[in-house]
Amino acid sequence: MSIPVGIKGRADTVVTEQNTASAVGSGLVPVFGTPFMIALMENAAVNALEPYVEAGQGSVGTHLDVSHDAATPIGLKVWAEAELTAVEGKALTFSVTAYDEAGPIGKGTHNRFLIDVDRFLAKTEKKKGV
C-alpha cells in the first residue's frame, strides 16, 4: 500500500507531574518536558501512518529537528500534529507542531523509516551476541 503525502496525525495529553521537565531530569522546573513533547510529536506521526501500514510493518523514528519554544504548566492540555511532507521509498518526512491551549509550543521536522517488524527485531536481537 502506498502512503500519500499530506496525511495527518494527532496525539494529545495533559501536563501532569509525571511528564514535566523536572520529573524526567531534562530541567528543574515543573513544566511540560521537551522529551515528552518529542514523544508526542513522534506519536502523532505514528498515528498518521496507522491506516497505511500493512500487517507486520511498522516504522521507527530516525531523526528529529525540533524546537521547544514555549513552556506549558501542569494542568493544560497539549497536543501534537504531524503531516507527511515527503516519501522517498521507505523514508518518510513529517512536519510536526506541538500546541497547548494558549498556542504553538514547538515545531520542526521528524523522519521515520518503514520496517518489517520481525526482521527489524531479529536484527536488533543479534546485538546481544556482541
C-alpha positions as semicolon CSV with decimal commas, in nm:
position;residue;x (nm);y (nm);z (nm)
1;M;0,000;0,000;0,000
2;S;0,137;0,341;-0,084
3;I;0,140;0,621;0,170
4;P;0,017;0,954;0,034
5;V;0,191;1,282;0,110
6;G;-0,039;1,506;0,312
7;I;-0,172;1,252;0,560
8;K;-0,205;1,387;0,913
9;G;-0,197;1,251;1,264
10;R;-0,253;1,386;1,611
11;A;-0,169;1,288;1,967
12;D;-0,268;1,464;2,286
13;T;-0,224;1,453;2,662
14;V;-0,249;1,672;2,970
15;V;0,055;1,805;3,153
16;T;0,095;1,627;3,489
17;E;0,376;1,598;3,743
18;Q;0,487;1,281;3,559
19;N;0,558;1,449;3,223
20;T;0,739;1,758;3,343
21;A;1,099;1,855;3,280
22;S;1,176;1,813;3,649
23;A;1,030;1,458;3,653
24;V;1,246;1,338;3,363
25;G;1,559;1,531;3,455
26;S;1,568;1,749;3,145
27;G;1,526;2,059;3,360
28;L;1,445;2,169;3,710
29;V;1,105;2,330;3,662
30;P;0,759;2,168;3,668
31;V;0,657;2,243;3,308
32;F;0,593;2,010;3,012
33;G;0,926;1,841;2,940
34;T;1,089;1,855;2,600
35;P;1,138;1,475;2,586
36;F;0,762;1,435;2,631
37;M;0,689;1,693;2,361
38;I;0,916;1,499;2,126
39;A;0,743;1,171;2,211
40;L;0,406;1,335;2,144
41;M;0,530;1,452;1,803
42;E;0,652;1,101;1,719
43;N;0,321;0,955;1,835
44;A;0,131;1,194;1,606
45;A;0,341;1,072;1,311
46;V;0,279;0,708;1,405
47;N;-0,094;0,780;1,428
48;A;-0,086;0,933;1,079
49;L;0,070;0,615;0,941
50;E;-0,153;0,368;1,122
51;P;-0,416;0,329;0,848
52;Y;-0,146;0,279;0,584
53;V;0,096;0,026;0,731
54;E;0,031;-0,337;0,649
55;A;0,025;-0,622;0,899
56;G;0,379;-0,695;1,013
57;Q;0,500;-0,348;0,918
58;G;0,584;-0,058;1,141
59;S;0,803;0,247;1,147
60;V;1,091;0,375;1,354
61;G;1,198;0,729;1,420
62;T;1,536;0,812;1,269
63;H;1,577;1,188;1,309
64;L;1,420;1,486;1,483
65;D;1,497;1,853;1,434
66;V;1,262;2,043;1,663
67;S;1,246;2,350;1,881
68;H;1,057;2,379;2,210
69;D;0,953;2,744;2,208
70;A;0,709;2,792;2,495
71;A;0,658;2,642;2,841
72;T;0,334;2,473;2,943
73;P;0,228;2,449;3,308
74;I;0,076;2,149;3,482
75;G;-0,295;2,109;3,409
76;L;-0,305;2,233;3,050
77;K;-0,389;2,011;2,753
78;V;-0,109;1,965;2,497
79;W;-0,120;1,804;2,155
80;A;0,098;1,745;1,854
81;E;0,010;1,732;1,488
82;A;0,216;1,564;1,217
83;E;0,181;1,598;0,842
84;L;0,365;1,376;0,595
85;T;0,557;1,604;0,359
86;A;0,778;1,359;0,167
87;V;0,806;0,989;0,085
88;E;1,129;0,851;-0,060
89;G;1,099;0,474;-0,073
90;K;1,074;0,367;0,290
91;A;1,196;0,704;0,422
92;L;0,924;0,940;0,545
93;T;0,947;1,308;0,641
94;F;0,692;1,482;0,861
95;S;0,631;1,842;0,958
96;V;0,546;1,841;1,331
97;T;0,396;2,107;1,555
98;A;0,305;2,094;1,923
99;Y;0,044;2,314;2,090
100;D;-0,104;2,391;2,427
101;E;-0,429;2,569;2,498
102;A;-0,255;2,907;2,453
103;G;-0,098;2,832;2,111
104;P;0,206;2,670;1,946
105;I;0,482;2,547;2,179
106;G;0,717;2,368;1,939
107;K;0,779;2,275;1,577
108;G;1,016;2,104;1,339
109;T;1,068;1,801;1,121
110;H;1,066;1,432;1,200
111;N;1,194;1,144;0,987
112;R;1,071;0,787;1,012
113;F;1,160;0,470;0,824
114;L;0,920;0,187;0,734
115;I;1,028;-0,154;0,863
116;D;0,932;-0,518;0,863
117;V;0,887;-0,564;1,239
118;D;1,004;-0,927;1,263
119;R;1,315;-0,868;1,052
120;F;1,396;-0,548;1,244
121;L;1,363;-0,721;1,582
122;A;1,568;-1,022;1,469
123;K;1,849;-0,791;1,356
124;T;1,828;-0,600;1,684
125;E;1,844;-0,919;1,892
126;K;2,174;-1,010;1,724
127;K;2,335;-0,725;1,919
128;K;2,308;-0,935;2,234
129;G;2,578;-1,164;2,098
130;V;2,833;-0,882;2,075
